[in-house]
Amino acid sequence: MSPQPAMTSPRLAAAVLASSASAEERITRFISDVAVQKDSSVEVTETIDVYVEHDRINHGIFRDFPTRYRTAHGGQMHVGFTFHGAMLDGMPVHASTSSIDRGVRIKLGDADQVIPVGEHEFVIRYRAAREVGFFPNYDVLYWNATGNGWIFPIDSAEAHIKLPAPVRFGRRAAYTGSEFSTATNAEVIQDQPGEIT
């Protein structure tokens, strides 16, 4: 979640990737479903489709979530994070959290179980606090849909943002690429009062 100049839009981040002609470990699809709460927190469900080749993915994956970062004005921001659970291919999967530099790491998978080669779906649920900024004339959500800590290419990423009330969105922007990138290889595909994709 990289701070940018104030605007009323979700922040989206997705890697620009190469063709998937040969089988290699990758995230084939990343969907971030974000339900904004009235207290400025968000309830998030991430659906992460991966292709496993037993190169770097054997027992599971890591998902790094930043909880501490520098604001656009040079201050420090700390957001709360509560992990709710995870699934692998529709079944509960062993998961744990640990502190990392500037955030939390979710470790998904069982050290005693090897994930078969092929396509698999991880689903992660969590709550993040202090994600919405409230200003006199507008409110702002910056949402980094995928995070920046992945070692795998991401073929496609989507963010579905739902507000607690059916209000219209003001300014919006979607950024793609590495942290602090201003590339805009994304588009709004749905926009109605209180919901945007």
Disulfide bonds with the S-S distance in Angstrom:
none
